[in-house]
Amino acid sequence: TAMAELAGGAAAPAAETKASSEIKDLLPLLDKRGLECLNQDSKHPITHAVEEPLRNDDAVFLSSDCDAQLLINIRFQQSVKIHSISIKALSADNAPKSIKIFSDPINLGFDEAEERQGTQAIDLSPEQVADGAVIPLKFVKFQSVTSLALFVGENHSGADKTVIHSLRLFGCPRDQCNMKDWDKVKKTGD
């Protein structure tokens, strides 16, 4: 399927709704100025895991710096609906074990991310991250998202470094633009 191809060959979730046909990689909708990662190793920044073609190169990756925790902040150019996530890490020991996802967080730091519940929490198996499996999210909780924070609290081995080779978000713009209506708008504006 198209989603499997986008996720680097990982199995895609079954298409259950009409929205599924519109679901695609959200990379083009990311606001790159709003992309940051707290506690990243400066030699292995977040751009290595998110941007094309870097995220397809297993030789580059995002790595934590001082300890296993990462706080990834993502801003979108417009409001989006987020359907699923894919995280790939080649080293099972250094792969994220758990992730808390926060929809539209405000001033979220490590202390708040640890204490708060988050919009959704995900436990990742070594197999899921090794394959970059596409993991469906609670779609109803991510219907109008302008920013997202991903908190990685720990990795599978308890090591000081967490490594992510690829991070992909799948969904669609909240308000789909129907280009068939463009002529009507254009004529009204003349």
N, C-alpha and C positions, 0 to 999 in steps of 0.2 A: 504494500500500500504506500501511498505518498508519505504518510507519517512515518512508516518504517524506514523509508529512504531518508527522510529528514533526520531521523534519530540514528543514522549510521547503521541501519539494518536491524535495529532492535524491533521486537514485536510491538505493534501499535495496538491501542485499545480498540475494542469493537465499536463500529459506528452505530450509535444508538439513537441519535437525534439528527435533525436537519442541520444543526450547528456543526456537527462533526464534519460535514462535507466542506465547511469553511475553515476548519482548523488547520493552521500552518505554523511554521516556525516564526516566533515573534521577533527575531533578530532585527529585521528591517524597521520595527517600531520602537526599538530601544533608543533612548536619548543618551548618547555616549558620554555627554557631559555629566550626566547623573549616575554614571556607573562607577562605583567605588567598592573597595573591600578593606575592612579594618582588619589589622593583624596579618596582612599579606606580606610575603617575602618580596622585596623590591625587585629581585631578579626573576620572580615568578608571579607576575601580577594577574589580576582578574581578566584582563583582556586576552590572556592566553587561553582561557577556558570558554570565553564567550564569543569572541569575534572570529569571523571567517578570514582567511583559511586556517588560522592558528589552532582553533579548537579541533580540527581534523588531523593535526600533527601530534602524534603520541610523544614526540620528543620535547614538547613544550606543555606547560601545565601551570595551574594556580597552586601555590603552596602557602601554608601558614608560616608565620615567622617565630614568635616567642613561645607559643603553645599550640594545642590542637584546634583552638577555637578560631572561627572565621565569622565575620558579619558582612554579608554581601548586600549592598544596596543597589537597586535597579530602578530607574525611572523610565517611563514610557513617553513617547511623543504625543500620545493621545490615550484616552481611556480604552482599556482592553478587557476582554473576558479571557481568563486563563483556564485552560482545560487540563493540562498535564505538564509534567517535568521529566527531564532525563538528565541524569548525572552519571558520568563515566569516570572511573578511576582505575588505572591498571594495577596498582598495588593494593590488594585487599587489606593489608595491615594499616595503610595510611588513608584508606577510603573513608568518607563520612559514614558514621553509623546512624546518626539521628540528625534530623533537620527540622527546625521550626520555621514556618513560613508566616510572615506578617503582611497582611494586605494594607496598603496605605499607612505605614507607620509614621509617627511624628517623633523626631528626636530620639530614636532608638539607639541605645548603647548596649554594651555587653551585659551590664547588670540588669537592665530592663528586659533584655532578650532572654536571659536565664530565668528571671522571675515570672514573666508574663506567660500566659498560655499559648499565645499565637493563634492565627486563624486556622492553621492546620499543622499537625506534627506528623512527620514521616519517619519510620524506622526503615533503614536500607539494609538489605542483605548483601554480603560480598558478591553474590551472583548478579544481583540487580545492577550494582555499580560496575562490575567487570564488563557486563554486556551493554551498559548504557540504556537499560530498560526504560521504556516510557511508562511513567507511573501516573495514573489518573488522579486528579485532585477533586475535592468536593466542589464541583463546578458552580453550584449555587452560591458558594462563599466568595467566589472570585469573578463576579459579574461586571464590576465597574472599577477596575484597578488602574491607578495612575502611577503607583510606585509599589515596590515589593522589597521586603528584606528577608534574607535567608540566613538563619543562624545555625551554624554547624557547631554543636556543643562538644562532640567527641568523635573519635575515629574508632575503627574496629580493634586496634591493638593497644590503645591508650598511649601511643607514641606522641612525641611533641610536635610532629608535623602531620598536617592533613593535606592531602593532595587531591585535586580535581583536574582531570584532563579536559573534560567537556561538560558544559552546563547549557542546556537547551530548555526553553519554555515554549509551549505550544498553546495556541488559542486563536483569537480573532479580534479585530477592532470591535469595540462595543457598538458603535453606530456604523453599520455597513453603508457605504455610499453607493447608491444605485445610479450608475452612469446613464441609464435610460431617461432619468429625470433631468439630466443636465441641459438638454435642449429647452425644456420648459422653463428652467431657471434662467438660462441665457436670454430667451425671448422676453421674459418678464423684466430683466435688467436693462434691456435696450431702450 
